[in-house]
């Protein structure tokens, strides 16, 4: 024959149920925050594709343009700059400008992602 639970056992059981309910509430809140953060990063990715960064090719050889992902979109060369430039260095200067533009694209993305993380405290 079993005895009915005493008042202390009943109080402990109720306390544990309360703790479980609180843990579930916090878990749902955390899950919502993680989903919001992932959605914000996805939106950032979508916006970042439309960013355009223009970098000058030194010294006055023209410009290059990349998108936010660092993909080369356009190269514009200045004929006058090319005539007076050392032809052996033109390729290297274009690649240097491309690297600088890609670094800027990456820095912009990281800065915005960090801002989102700070806002969400992730």
Secondary structure, DSSP 8 states (H G I E B T S, - for coil): ------HHHHHHHHHHHHHHHHHHHHHHHHHHHHHHHHHHHHHHHHHHTT-EEEEEETTTTEEEEEETT--EEEEEE-HHHHHHS-HHHHHHHHHHHHHHHHHHHHHHHHHHHHHHHHHHT-
